[in-house]
Each structure stands twice: as C-alpha cells, then as structure tokens.
Amino acid sequence: MNIWQLQILTHLAELGTMNRVAEALFVSPATISQQLKDLEDDLELTLIEKQGRKVYLNQTGQELVERAQPVLSELETIENDFKTRQSEITGIVRIATFTSALNSILIPVIKKINQTFPSIECRIYEEEPDQSLLGLRSHKFDIVLTGYFEKKVTFPNSDIISTNIGEDKLLVVSSKDDKSIFPIKHFSDLASKKWIIEPKNTYLSNHIIQMCRENLFDPDVVSEIHSYDAIKSLVKSQLGISILPSLALIAGTDMNGIFIHDFDIKSKRQIYLLERKPQKRIPAIKIVSQMITDQATAVLKNFN
C-alpha cells in the first residue's frame, strides 16, 4: 500500500468513476484500474465491487477512505508548509470558474498576476458548480470561483473552505427594438414569450425553468446557447428574451440594442471562493486567491 494508491481510492470515492479519476490525475483509466488492483492484492481485501460497467466502494473500501483522508490531508499540509519556504513565489494555480465571472473578474486578475508575479502560471477552466466542486475535492483544481442560488452553502466534515465574496442577481433582457415586450411588471408576464437560455440541465437554465414553473408556466425555449455573447446577439435580433446574471451585463460588455427590465425577479446568486484547507498557505495560491477576492468584491459591490 502506498500514498499514490490511497489518493486514487479517495478520488474514486469523490468522483465515482475510474474515467473521472484518470482525467483528474492525468493518467489512463487502465493505470487507475491496475493501481487499485495492486492495492487490493497488497491488503488481500476486496475494496471495489462491480455492478455492470459501474464500480463502487464496498464497506471496507469506504472505511479505508475514511481513515486515509486525514493522513493524506496532513501529508499535503506538511508538503505545503515546506513549499512556503521558497525564496521565489512560483507555481501553477488551476482555477475553475463560471462563465459570467470570466470577463469581469478572472481575466483582469490574470492580467495583473502576469505583470506582477510572472513566475505564477494561472490556468483557467470553465465549469458548472457541481463539476468544479468535484474537481476541487479531487485536486484537479486549486481554487474554485462559483455561484449558488441558495442563501448559504457550507461543506460540513470537509477540508473545503468557502468564502462568500458577494452576490449578483438575475435580470430579464430583451431587444430595445421589440415593442411587443413592453411593459413587463411581473414574472408571469413572461409566460407568452419566446425564450433563449443556456442548454437544459446546466445550473442556470435549471434555475430559470424552476422559476418559471413556480409562476405556473413552462418557458417556450426556442434556443439553447452556451455563450452569453451569442445569447445577447439573438436577443438583439428579437428572436426571444432571456434571463442573464448581472455579471454578464456589466459596463464594458456589448449592450447596444439590449434592454434590461428593471423589475426585481428576486433571485440572488451568492458568489463563493472555494479552497482546500491544506493549500491555503501556498504562497502562489494565497496571492491568486486574495486578488480574485479583491476583484470580485469590487465588481460585486455594484449589485448590492
């Protein structure tokens, strides 16, 4: 039994599939499978059960993960404590974020870091909240900038530290030239409109559909688009209305031809910075984390 095998086992407990573990650790699924088999052979125990093509940890495997996690966290803390002794602040910092935070928060931070700390390399990954959290837990990411519509998000019995750095809100947008859309006073007034939203089963689109159903209608979705710029282009062309986060509509983005309706749909998104506790003392991660927090706080204060 070695540290590498225990890390793979704990990652499997978090991520659920060998393919996801392989992706997080940048190795092949065959390597993951072989390492887990070697671990079982060394211990002369069965840790993983198969059900069809799926695998899951049995009770023995779960018990081993529970005992190994504090040990792995402590080893990571020791390693990180010694990294803080480096004379030069350097390293790769992997950041997962959500779409609307890219232009307004993360890109300005990365530009500043490149100028002031050229030995720090930041890598950015656009992820849905659930995937970014899994990536953080499995060490795929070092920092996660994410948003939840719940009022408070906590991670009990976990080494994840969450910092609430502000909130933004959802806004109804339409074409300035579409006179048929006026006036809108209540959410239910949107029932007869054509809708343009993110693809179904993404976090934001699921929330919008839930809001519609709470107002007793299903939205007539005519387009499902990932890009906020593309959504705005379709809205400008009078092909439908949309609901977008205020972060996607801040000054500096192309808002020509877009009308923002001023009635409050009372949906706030809490923005969080997530980190794993053992990594908080690494100088490069500490610097990047603080700069993201400062930038986000400055941007989000306009929405309070």
C-alpha positions in Angstrom: 0.0 0.0 0.0 1.3 3.4 -1.0 0.2 7.1 -0.9 -0.5 7.1 -4.6 -2.9 4.2 -4.3 -4.7 5.8 -1.3 -5.1 9.0 -3.3 -6.6 7.1 -6.2 -9.0 5.4 -3.8 -10.1 8.6 -2.2 -10.5 10.2 -5.6 -12.7 7.3 -6.7 -14.9 7.9 -3.6 -15.3 11.5 -4.6 -15.7 11.2 -8.4 -17.5 7.9 -8.7 -15.9 6.6 -11.9 -12.4 5.5 -12.9 -12.6 7.7 -16.1 -13.1 10.8 -13.9 -10.3 9.8 -11.6 -8.0 9.2 -14.6 -8.9 12.6 -16.0 -8.3 14.4 -12.7 -4.9 12.7 -12.2 -3.8 12.9 -15.9 -3.3 9.2 -16.4 -5.1 6.4 -18.2 -8.1 4.5 -16.8 -6.0 1.4 -17.2 -3.4 2.8 -14.8 -6.1 3.6 -12.3 -7.6 0.1 -12.5 -4.2 -1.5 -12.1 -3.2 0.6 -9.1 -6.5 -0.3 -7.4 -6.0 -4.0 -8.1 -2.5 -3.8 -6.7 -3.8 -2.1 -3.6 -6.4 -4.9 -3.1 -3.7 -7.6 -3.7 -1.4 -6.0 -1.1 -4.1 -5.8 1.5 -5.6 -9.2 0.5 -9.0 -7.5 0.6 -11.8 -6.5 -1.8 -12.3 -2.8 -1.8 -14.3 -2.3 -5.0 -17.4 -4.0 -6.3 -18.6 -4.0 -9.9 -22.2 -3.7 -11.0 -22.4 -4.0 -14.7 -20.0 -1.4 -16.0 -20.1 0.7 -12.9 -17.8 0.3 -9.9 -18.4 1.4 -6.3 -16.5 1.2 -3.0 -17.8 -1.5 -0.6 -17.9 -1.0 3.1 -14.2 -2.0 3.5 -13.2 0.5 0.8 -15.2 3.2 2.4 -13.7 2.5 5.8 -10.2 2.7 4.3 -11.0 6.1 2.6 -12.3 7.5 5.9 -9.1 6.6 7.7 -6.8 7.6 4.8 -8.3 11.1 4.2 -6.9 12.7 7.4 -3.5 11.2 6.7 -3.4 12.4 3.1 -4.5 15.9 4.3 -1.8 16.0 6.9 0.9 14.9 4.3 -0.4 17.6 2.0 -0.2 20.2 4.8 3.4 19.2 5.6 4.4 19.4 1.9 2.8 22.8 1.6 4.4 24.1 4.7 7.8 23.4 3.3 6.8 25.0 0.0 6.2 28.2 1.8 10.0 28.4 2.4 10.7 29.0 -1.3 12.5 32.3 -1.8 10.6 32.9 -5.1 6.9 32.8 -5.4 6.2 30.4 -8.2 3.9 27.7 -9.3 0.9 26.7 -11.3 -2.5 27.6 -10.0 -5.5 25.9 -11.5 -8.7 27.9 -11.3 -12.3 26.7 -12.1 -14.9 29.4 -12.7 -18.3 30.0 -14.1 -19.0 31.8 -17.4 -20.1 35.2 -16.3 -17.1 35.7 -14.0 -14.5 35.3 -16.7 -14.6 38.8 -18.3 -15.4 40.8 -15.2 -13.4 39.1 -12.5 -10.9 36.4 -13.6 -9.3 37.8 -16.8 -8.4 41.2 -15.1 -6.8 39.2 -12.2 -4.8 37.0 -14.5 -3.5 40.1 -16.4 -2.4 41.7 -13.2 -0.7 38.5 -12.0 1.2 38.1 -15.2 2.5 41.6 -14.7 3.4 41.5 -11.0 4.1 37.8 -10.4 5.4 36.4 -13.8 6.6 33.2 -12.1 3.0 32.3 -11.2 1.2 30.5 -14.0 -2.6 30.5 -13.9 -4.7 28.0 -15.8 -8.5 28.6 -16.2 -11.2 26.1 -16.5 -14.9 26.9 -17.2 -17.1 24.5 -15.2 -20.6 24.1 -13.8 -20.8 24.4 -10.0 -21.1 20.6 -9.3 -18.1 19.8 -11.6 -15.9 22.5 -10.2 -16.5 21.2 -6.6 -15.7 17.7 -7.6 -12.6 18.9 -9.3 -11.5 20.8 -6.2 -12.1 17.8 -4.0 -10.1 15.5 -6.3 -7.2 18.0 -6.6 -7.9 18.8 -10.2 -8.3 22.5 -9.3 -6.7 24.6 -6.6 -9.2 27.4 -6.5 -12.9 27.5 -7.4 -14.9 30.6 -8.1 -18.5 29.5 -8.2 -22.1 30.7 -7.6 -25.2 29.2 -5.9 -28.7 30.5 -5.7 -29.1 29.0 -2.3 -28.7 31.6 0.5 -25.8 29.8 2.3 -23.6 26.9 1.1 -21.5 25.0 3.7 -19.3 21.9 3.5 -19.5 20.1 6.8 -16.9 17.4 7.7 -14.7 18.6 4.8 -11.4 20.4 4.4 -13.0 22.8 1.9 -13.1 26.4 3.0 -15.8 28.6 1.5 -15.7 32.4 1.4 -18.8 34.3 0.4 -17.4 37.3 -1.6 -20.7 38.9 -2.7 -23.8 38.4 -4.8 -25.2 39.2 -8.2 -28.8 38.9 -9.5 -30.7 37.7 -12.5 -32.1 40.2 -14.9 -34.7 39.9 -17.8 -33.3 41.2 -21.1 -35.0 41.9 -24.4 -34.3 43.8 -27.6 -34.7 47.5 -27.4 -36.5 47.3 -30.8 -39.0 44.7 -29.6 -42.0 46.9 -28.6 -44.2 43.9 -28.0 -42.3 43.0 -24.9 -43.3 46.2 -23.0 -44.5 46.6 -20.4 -43.3 43.8 -18.0 -44.3 44.3 -14.4 -44.5 40.7 -13.1 -42.7 37.5 -13.9 -45.9 35.9 -15.1 -46.0 38.5 -17.9 -43.1 36.4 -19.5 -45.3 33.3 -19.9 -46.2 34.0 -23.6 -42.6 35.0 -24.7 -40.0 33.1 -26.7 -37.0 32.2 -24.5 -33.3 31.9 -25.1 -31.4 30.1 -22.3 -28.4 28.0 -21.6 -28.7 24.3 -22.5 -31.0 22.3 -20.3 -29.5 20.6 -17.3 -27.0 23.4 -16.8 -27.2 25.1 -13.4 -28.6 28.4 -14.6 -31.1 27.0 -17.0 -32.4 24.6 -14.4 -32.9 27.5 -12.0 -34.7 29.6 -14.7 -37.0 26.8 -15.6 -37.8 26.3 -11.9 -38.6 30.0 -11.5 -41.0 29.8 -14.5 -42.7 26.7 -13.1 -43.1 28.4 -9.7 -45.0 31.1 -11.7 -47.2 28.4 -13.3 -45.8 28.2 -16.8 -43.1 26.3 -18.8 -40.9 28.6 -20.8 -41.2 28.3 -24.6 -37.5 27.7 -25.2 -36.6 28.4 -28.9 -32.8 28.4 -28.5 -30.3 26.8 -26.1 -26.9 28.5 -26.2 -23.8 28.3 -24.1 -22.3 31.7 -25.0 -23.7 34.8 -23.3 -22.5 36.9 -26.2 -24.4 34.7 -28.6 -27.5 34.8 -26.3 -27.3 38.7 -26.4 -26.9 38.6 -30.2 -30.1 36.5 -30.5 -31.9 38.8 -28.1 -30.9 41.9 -30.1 -32.3 40.2 -33.2 -35.7 39.9 -31.5 -35.6 36.1 -31.6 -36.5 35.9 -27.9 -36.0 37.2 -24.4 -33.5 35.8 -21.8 -32.6 36.0 -18.2 -28.9 36.6 -17.6 -26.7 37.2 -14.5 -25.8 40.8 -13.9 -22.2 39.9 -14.1 -22.8 39.1 -17.8 -24.3 42.6 -18.3 -21.8 44.9 -16.6 -20.4 48.0 -18.3 -17.8 47.2 -20.9 -19.7 44.4 -22.5 -21.6 44.9 -25.7 -25.0 46.1 -24.5 -26.0 48.0 -27.6 -29.6 47.0 -28.6 -30.2 45.3 -25.2 -32.9 46.5 -22.8 -32.6 45.4 -19.2 -36.0 45.3 -17.5 -36.0 46.9 -14.1 -38.5 44.8 -12.2 -37.0 42.7 -9.5 -37.4 38.9 -10.0 -35.9 38.4 -6.5 -33.3 35.9 -7.4 -29.8 36.4 -6.0 -26.8 34.3 -6.7 -24.2 34.0 -3.9 -20.6 34.0 -5.2 -18.1 31.9 -3.3 -14.4 31.3 -3.4 -13.6 27.7 -2.5 -10.3 26.3 -1.5 -8.9 23.2 0.2 -7.6 24.0 3.6 -4.1 22.3 3.2 -3.3 24.5 0.3 -4.2 27.9 1.8 -0.6 28.6 2.9 1.0 28.0 -0.5 2.2 31.5 -1.5 1.1 31.3 -5.1 -2.4 30.1 -4.2 -2.7 32.6 -1.4 -1.8 35.5 -3.7 -4.1 34.4 -6.5 -7.0 33.8 -4.0 -6.6 37.2 -2.5 -6.5 39.0 -5.9 -9.6 37.2 -7.0 -11.4 38.1 -3.8 -10.4 41.8 -4.1 -11.5 42.0 -7.8 -14.8 40.1 -7.2 -15.6 42.3 -4.1 -15.0 45.5 -6.2 -17.2 44.3 -9.0 -20.0 42.7 -7.0 -20.5 45.7 -4.7 -22.3 47.4 -7.6 -25.0 44.8 -7.4 -25.8 45.0 -3.6 
